């Protein structure tokens, strides 16, 4: 392929990008291979599917039974006894385990790490629907658990649901970092559930109306009985098929043979009946309105749980999700409906309330978790409390759904007032268990296969997941990519990075370059067309602050090494887009189609009122790392089965995450002098609100290029999250003109599967 002439679209795009970023334009690359056929006979893949089912066996006192063999178990799949293809007992003593210092631990079974994969625990706080006081206690218990439990290899992550699903901390073995995040989350305004307070206020309002309704109904009945004509009049009765829906209906006295004794109803009784009718309709309206407001929040909570389950599903080791919250009512309307219908039965109203059931959503989460081998433990943070019969009934329904989630996945359910003890039981539950392997026949069918594990040992009790699903490859891919777009922090098998280089604002839109940095070392290259080739699927999605989608683009790609000596350390996949000039969250997902691994990253784009338009192309890059640049145009159709053919250029690597020891370079286009400002620029590096480094940028010499390159002095800075800002003086005060995130990581934090 000949060098790109300056007028071709790809050359113009790249030249402008590097002009804005202040980096050196890449040189043209040699022609890439175009052979679509996969070299046959060079790679042989042999796959043997094995469904692993964890079985927790305890005696009547809850103590684990650890001396069982495969002959002690019966495995039932789809209602029929099946042979156990593999059997393993995993045991790991707890921290200390009551042993004297230096004493070796018991050796009744292999350590859990023997399987090659540490345990993973996702601690999930339901701040969106629960009492904040209970979630404060849950956080305190979690902090203590992190200080006293878990093994050094255990990976723990923190998540919360408030106005939406948030990952408080990705999986890590750093207990102190997790404890700091928990302590910091106690001060978060989002964690104070408005729904909890509103639902209590709504319930109190309806309780007051119900009490008033009951008193007025009793008064009306007593007045009717005291009336001389009460035998010819009817008390309030449920409305039938006719009349107003949900209202009251009364027969009108009089008629043939009524005579003077059956005179008209007294005026005060008529007024009372109208008032009761209006009160009933008002209560029914409020009950339906409140359920309409609450049900979407509950469905959002279940969607959050489903996304976390999908995120954990691919982990080959033990995986636990610990749900902490008040519980999930199966129907938000039911408590109010039952209270109202006790006063005035109404089948139409009851049937309408059934439409707010989230039973199917709950069942979907339970089945997904059971199928993926994710154990869900549920802890009721409301504890054991006393109350009215209606309150106890509502609490039972909330905890009953949590029990169903736990039972269906082999988890524990707790509702005591000692949350720390409950959490310790959860952590200990996965220290001793059996793994039964089942080898299914036929192709994956995407169906739900019920499973039951029985133990022949007398007095034994078994907890295990109730089913598995053999997802088809397309289903696995779809679920994984969807979860990665929602929770990019949990997908690091491909350690990608995402940078946003800003262009000018045109009207209500901003011109941006979205650059995805993909390390070639994380990709699987196989022979294709005579050269090592990787197959990728790349997607970009952007949402504004209201959750409205403003960009979606996806492509299938084939990336070939350009030569035997090709040493490009990364692939830079970039798209030029016009996005609304306001707050945006952009997410990139890259899936290696051959290896089946996924990487995801997210970056924030601020509006021009926050990040002024005077400085363009602000970006970080590594001059020591060369990259292969590939354009992914916006628009058109998604890449086909074989992927698209792409032209390559070689240039520096734009990214925001750097390993300690690397020297990031900040590139941008020098702004025109703004009114009231000097031409001197200052680059500062902040950690939180503190400036840790500052670098002056001298004024441009006459006739010099507007591109600026500033090596950042990051030596000596600890790993963490930073912000790099370019400032100018306005009225003698430094003002940020643009900023970009900078992340410094230990080398081990940059490896796949972190």
N, C-alpha and C positions, 0 to 999 in steps of 0.2 A: 504494500500500500504506500503510495507516494505521500510525502508530507502534506498536511492539510493546508490548502491555500487560506490566506487570511480571511477570505470572504465566505467560507463555508459556515453553516450554522453552528456546528460543534466547535469550530475554532473560535468563532466570535464569542460563544458562551464561555468557553474556558478562559479566553484572554480577558474578558471582562471580569470573570470571577477572580482571577489572580491579580488583576489590576486593582480591584476593590480591596482584596485581601493583602496586597502588598507583597505577594510571593512571586517567585520567578515563574514565568509561563513554562509549561512542560514542553519537552521536545516530542516530535512525532514518534510513534512506535511502529515497529514493523508489522506487517500484515499478520492478523491472527488466523488460526486454522478455522476452516469452515466445514469440516467433515462432521455430519450429524450422527454417524453410526458409532455405537459403543464397541470398542475392540472386543471381539468375542474370544473366549477361551483364556483370557488373561486373569480374570477374576471369577472365582467360584464362591457363591454364597450359600451356605447350608443353614437353614433356620429350623429350629425345633421349638414349637410353642409349648410353654409350660405355665400353667396358671398356679400361682403360689397363694395358699390360703393360710393365714396365721390363726392358730388356735390357742387360746388362753385357758388353761385347765387349772382349776382350784378345788380345794376341798370345801367342806361345809362351813369352815371358818374363814374362807377367803385366802388361804395360803396356797401358793403354787405347788402343783404336783410335778416333780421333776424326773421321775424314773420310768416314764412310759416309753413304749416302743410302737412301731407302726402297727403291730398286731392288736394294740389296744384301741385303735381308732376304726371307725366306719365313716367313709366319705360317701355322701349321697348327693348326686348331681342330677337335676331334672327329674327328681323322684326315684332315681334308680341308684343302687350301690355301685360305686366305681372303684377301680383299683387305684392305689396310691402310688404314683410314679416316683416320687422322691419323698424323703422324710428327714427332717433335721430338728434338733433341739438347740435353741439359742438361749444362753444364760449369761448375764453380766451382773456381778455384785454391785450394790450401790456404793456411793462414796463412803469410804470408811468401812462399811459393812460390819462394824463391830469388831474389827480385827485389831490386834496390837500393832504399833508402828513397825513397819518393815516386814510384817508377816505376809506370806503369799496368799492370794485369794483362793477360794475353792475352785476346783477344776471339774465340776460335774458336767460341764458342757462347754463348747467353744464360745469364745467371746463374740459379742455381736459384730465387732469389726471384722471378724473372720470372713464374713460375707463380702467384705470390700466396700461396704457402704455404711456410713454412720447413721444413727437415728436422726430423724427430722421432726421437730415439733413446731407447729404454728399456733401461737397463742392469740386468740381472737376475742376482742372486746366489743360487745354490742352496745355502743354508746347511743345508737339511734333510737332505740325503743325502750331502754331500761332506766331504772332509777339511778341517777348519778352517784348517790351514796353507795349503792352496792358495787358499782363499777370502780369507785375509789378503793373500796376494800379489796376488790379483785386485783387491782394493780399492786396494792401493798403486798398481797399474798404472792403475786407473781415475782415481785422484787426479792422477797425472802427466798422463794424457791430457787431463783437464779443464783443466789448466794450460797445455797446449801445443798443443792441437788445437781443432777446431770453429770455426765462424764465429759472429759476434755474434748472428745471427738464429737459429741452431740451438737447438732446444728439447730438453733432456735431462731425463729422469726416472729415478728410482732405485726398484727394487723388490727384494724378497727373499722367499724361501720358507724358513721355519724350522718353527715349529709351525703355520703357516698362511701365507697370502699377505699381505704387508705392503707398502704403498707408503711408502718411506722419504722420498721427496720427489716432489711433483707436477712436471709439465713446467715448466721455467723456463729463462731465459737467464742466470741468475745463477750463474756457475761457482763463485764462492767459497762460496755457500750450499750447493751440492752437495758441494763438497770437505769442508766442515765436517760435513755429515751423514754422509759416508763415514767420516771420522775418528771421529765419535761412535759409529757402528755397530760399530766394532772392539771397543768395550767392552761391547756388548750380550750379555747372558748367553744370550739365545735363539739367537744365531747359532752357538753351539757345538753341532754336531750330535750328539745322543745316538745316532742311528741309525748313523752312521758307526762310532763306537767299538763299539757293540753288535754290528754286523754283522761287524766284524773279530774281536771276541771269540768270536762264534758260529762263525765260520769256523775259528778256531784250535782251538776245542773239537772241532769235527767232524774237523778234520785229525788231531788227536791220537787220536781214536777210530778213525779209518780206519787210521792207522798201527798201532795196537794190534790192530785186527781183522785186518789183513794178516799181522802177525807170528803171531798165534794160529792163523790159517788155515793158514799154512805149517807151523807146529809140528804141528797136527792132521794135516796131510797126511803129514808125515814119520813121525809115530808110526804112522799107519795102514799106511804102506808097510813099516815095520819089523815090524809084527805078522805072525805066521805065518798069520793068516787074512785078510790084507789083500786077497788076490785075490777073496775072496767078500764083501767089504764095499765100500761106495761112499763116496767123499769127498763133502763138502758140494756139493750141486747146486742150481741155481735151482728154486724151487718152481713147480709147474705150476698147472693149473687148480684142483687140490684143495689141501688143507692150509691152513695159516695164511697170510694175505696178507702178502707181503713177507718171509716167514720162510725158513728153510732146511729141506730135506727129505732124509732119508737112508733108504736101504732097510735093512730088518732082515735080517741074515744068518740062515741056517738054512733050514728047509723040507725038503721031501721030498728024500731023497738026500743031505742035508747031512752026515750022519754025525757022528762025534765030532770030526773035524777042524774042522767049522764051528761051533764052540762059541760061546757068547754073547760080544759085544763087551766088551772090558775096561772096567771102571767108569770109569777116568779119561778114556777116549775119549768115553763117553756124557756125562760132565760137561762136557768141552770143547765138544761139539756143542751142548749146551743153552746154554752161555755165549755161543757164537758166534751162535746163534739170537736170544738176547735182545739182544746188542749190535747186531745188524743192525736189529731192530725199533726199538731205541732211537734209532739214527741216522736211520732213516726218519721216525720220529715228530718228532725235533728238526728235520729238514730241512723238513718240512711246517709245523711250528709257526712256525719262523723266517720262512718265506715268507709265512705268514698274517699275521704282524706287519708285515712290510716292504712287502708289496704295497699296502695302503691308503695308506701314505705316498707311494709312487711314483705312485699314481693321483691323490693330492692334488696332487702336484707338476705333473702333466700338466693337471689341472683349472686350476691357477694359470696355467700357460702359456696355456691356452685362453681364460681370462678376460682376460688381457692382450692376446691377439690380438683378441678381440672389442672391447676398449676402444680399440685402435688402428685398427680397421677403418674407422671413419667418417672418419678424417683424410684429406683429399683430397691432401695432399702426400706426399713420401717418408716412409716409416715403417719403422723398423728395431728389432728386438728382439735384444739381445745376451745370449745364455744363457752364463753362466759357472758351471761346476761339473764334477764328476768324470765325469758322464755318467748315462745312465738305462738300467739293465739291462732288457731286454725281458721277462725272466722271473727273478724273485728266487730261485726254487727251482733253476734250471737248474745253476749251478755245483756245488751240493751233490749234486744228483741224479746228475750225470755222474760225480762222484768216487765215489759209492756204487755206482752200477751198473757202474763199471769193476771193482770188487771182486766184485760179485754182481749180474748182470743180472736185471732184474725188470720185465716189461712193464706190470704193473698199477701198480706204483709210479711208473714213468715217465709213464703216462697220467694219473695223478692230479696229478703235478707240472705238467702242461701247462695245468691250469685256472688257474694263476697268471700266465699270459701277459698282458701289457698291450699287446700288439701293436695291438689295435683302438683303444685309447686314444691311442697314439702316432700311428696313422694319422689319427684324427680331428683331432688338433692340426695335423698336417702339412697335411691338406686344408683346414682352416679358414684357416690362415695363407696358403697358396697362393691360396685363393679370395679372400681379403680384400686381397691385395697387400701383406702384411706380410713383409718380408724377415727371416728368422731367421739370425743368425750364431751359431755355437757355438764356444766356447773351452773346451777341456779343461784344467781347472786342476790335474789330477794331473801334467801334463807328460809327458815321455818318461822312463819308468823301466824298469829290468830286473827280472825276477822269474822264478818258476817257470812251467812251461808252462801250468798251470791258472790262475795269476794273470794271465798275458799273455792267455790266452783270455778270461777274464772282463773284463779291461780293453778288449779288442777289441770285445766285445759292447756294452759301455757306450758307447764312442766311436762304434760303428757306428750306433747309434740317433741320435746327435747328427749324424752325417754325413747320415743320411736326412732329418732336419729341415732341414738347411741346403740340401741339393741340391734338395729339393722346393719351396723358396721362393726360390731364386736367391741364397742366402747363401754365406758362406765358412765353412769349418771349420778350426780350428786346434788343435794339441795340442803346440806346442813349449814349451820352458821359458822363452821370452821373451814373457810375456803382454802387455807394453807394445807390442812390435812387432806382435803379433797384433791388438791393439785399434786400432793406427794403420792397419793394413791395412783393418780394418772401416770406420773413419771415412773413409778415402780411397776406398773402393769405391763410395761413393754420390756422389762428386764428379763423375763423368763417366759418363753412361749415356744410352741412347736410350729414348724412350717411344713405343711402338707402340699405336695405338688401333684397336680392333675394334668394329664396330657390329653387335650381334646382332639377329636378327629375332624377332618373336613376343613373347609375354608372359613375364615371369620365371617360371621353372619350378622353381627350387630344386635343380636337378640339377648334378652335377659335370661340368664340361666340360674335358677335357684340352687343354693348350696346349703347343706346341713352337715355339720361335723358332730359325731357322737363318740363318746368315750365309754368303754366297757367297764372301766374301774368303778366299783361301787362307791357311791357318795361323791363322785366327781361332778363338777359343773364346768361347762364349756361355753366360752364366748368366741364367736367368729363372725365374719361377714356372712350375710345371708345370700349373696349371689355374686356373679361376675358377668361381664358383658365382653364378648369378643368383638371389639370395634374393628370395622374394616379400616384399611390404611387411609382411605379418604376421610373417614370419620375422625380418626386420630389426628390427622393433619388439620382438619377444620377446627376441632376443639382446641388443639394446642395453639394455633395461630390466633384464634379469638381470645384465649386467655392471655397470650403474650401482649396483644394490643392493649388489654385492660390493665395488666400488671407487668409492665416490662422489667421491674426490678427483680422478678423471680426467674427471669430467663437470661442466663449468662453462659450457656454452653458455648455460644459464639459471642465473644466479648466485643460486641460492636459499640460504636460511638456515634453520636448524632450532633452535627454542628449546623448553625443557621447563620449564613452570611447575609447581612441586610443590604438591600438596595434602596432606591428612592421611593417615596410615597407618591402615588398617582391617584388623586381623588380620594376615594375611601379605601383604596387597596395599597398594599405594600409589596414591592418587588423583592423576592428573597430567593436565595439558593439554599436548598436543603441537601446536606452532604452526609452520607452514611459511610463511616469508616469501618471496614471489615478486615481484620487481620487474616492474611492468607494462611498463617500457621494453624488457624482454627478450622480450616476447611479441608474436606476430603477430596483430593484430586485422583481421578482414575483415568487410564488411557482412553482417549477418544480422538479419532481422526489423526492419530499419530502423535498427539501431545497430551500431557496430563491436563485434565479438564474437571472443573467443579460445576455442579448444577445448583443454582440458587433460585429461591423465590423471594422477592423483595417487595415489601409493602410500606406505604406511607399514609398516615391518617392524621388529620388535624381537626380539632374541635375548639370552638370559642368558649368563653366563660359561661355561656348559657347551655353548653352541651350540644350546640348545633354544629353539624359536620360541615367543614369548609373545604376539605380536600380528602380525596381517596384515590390512590393510584397503586397498582401492583403489576409486577412483571416477573416472568420466568426468564432466567438468564443462564448462559453457558460462559464460564470464565476459563480461558485456557492460559497456561503459562506460555509466555512469548518465546522462550528459548530454554535450553538446558541450563543456562547460567542466569536465568531470570531471578533476580534477588529482591523484587518488589515485596516489601513487607506487608502491604495492605492493598485493598481495593477500595477506591473512593467512588461510590455510586451517588450521583447527584441529580437533582431535579430543580428546574427553575419554575417558580410558581408565583401567582398573585394571590395573596391572602388578605382577608379583611384587616384593616389597620386598627386592631384592638387585640386584647389578650388572647393568645392561642396556645394550646398544648399540642405539640407535634410528636407522634410516636412512629418509630421505625421498627420493623420486624424483618429479620432475615432468617430464612430456613434453608439449611443445607439438605437438599433433596436426597442425596446419596447417603449421608450419615444419619439423617433424620433428626438433627439437633437444631435448636432454635436460639437466636439471640435477639434481644430487644433493647431499645433505649428511648428515652423521652427528653425533650427540650422545650423550654418555654420561650414564646415570642411575645414581647411586650409591645403595646401600642406606642405611637410616636409621642403621645403626651407623657409617657413614662421614659421612653428611650428616644431622645430627639433624633431627627432625621439628618442632622448636620454631618455625622460621621457614618460612612458606609463601608460595607465589606469587613467589619470588625470580626476577626477570627483568629484562632490559635492554630499553629501548625508546627510540625517537627521537621526541621531541615535535615536531620540525620536519617529520616525514614522516607524511602521512596514509595510511591503509590501508583497504582494503575487506575486511571480515571475513566469512568464509564458514565455516559449520560442515560438517564431514565426519563424520557419525555413525559410531560403531563398530557393526558388525553389519549385517544386511540383505544385499542382493545388490549386486553391482558395477553401476555405471552402464551403461546401454545404449549403443546406437550413437550416439544423439544427445546423450548426457550428461544430467545431472540439472539441474533448476531449483533455484536456491539463493536464499535471502533474504540481503540485504546490509545491513551496518551499517558506519558510518564511524568509525574510531578511530585511535589512534596505532599505530606500527609496532613490534612486538616483533621483536627480532633480536639476534644476538650479534656480527655483523661490521659495523664502522663505518669509513667513509672518514675519513682524517685531516681534522680541521676540524669534524667533527660532535661534538656533545656528548651522549654517552649518559646516560640517566637510569636509575638503579637503583630498582626498585620492589619492595616486599615488605610483608607484613603483620607488624606488630610482635608479637614473641612475648610470651607471659605470662612473668612473672618466674620464673626457675628457682631452685630451692633453692641457696643459696650464691653467687648471682650478683647483680650490680647491674643496674639498669635502663638503664644507659648502654650504647650500642651503638657499635661502631667498624667502619667500612667501610674495607677495605684493598685495594689493587691490587698484585698480585704479578706479577713476571716470573721464571719458574722458582721459586726459593726466596727471592728478594729482594723486599722491600716497596718499591715505588717511589712510592706515594701512600697517604695515610691521611686519612680524613674522619670526624670525630666526629658522632654523632647524639644530640641532646639527649633527655632523658627526655620521655615524652608528658605533655602537660598534662591536667589532670583533665577528663574528658568528651570528649577529642579522639578522632578516628578512629584505628583501629589501622594504617591505611595509611600507608606511609612512601615519600617520593620523595627521592632523593639524586642531584643532578647530579654526574657524575664529572669531576674535573679531569684530563683526559687531554691537555691542550695541552702540547706539547713532548715527548711520549712518541714513540719511534720505532715504525715499523710492526712488528708481531709478535704473538705469542700471549701473552695475560695471563689471570690469574684474579682475579675480584672475590669477596671473602669478607666475610661479616658476622660480627663477633666480639662475644662478651660476656666479661666478667671472671668467672672461676671461681677462687676462692681467690687473687685478685690476678693470675692468669695469663690472658692473652687466649686464648680458645678459639674456633675456627671453628664457627659454628652452621649455616652454609649457604654455598655458593659456586656461581659460575656462570662459564663461560668468556667472555672478551672478546678479540676479534680486531680489530686496527687495520691497515688496508690503505691503500696508495697508491691514488689514484683509478684508475690504470691496471690495478691488480690486481682491480678489481671489475667489469671489463668482461667480456662473454660471450666464451667461447673462450680464456680466460686460459691 
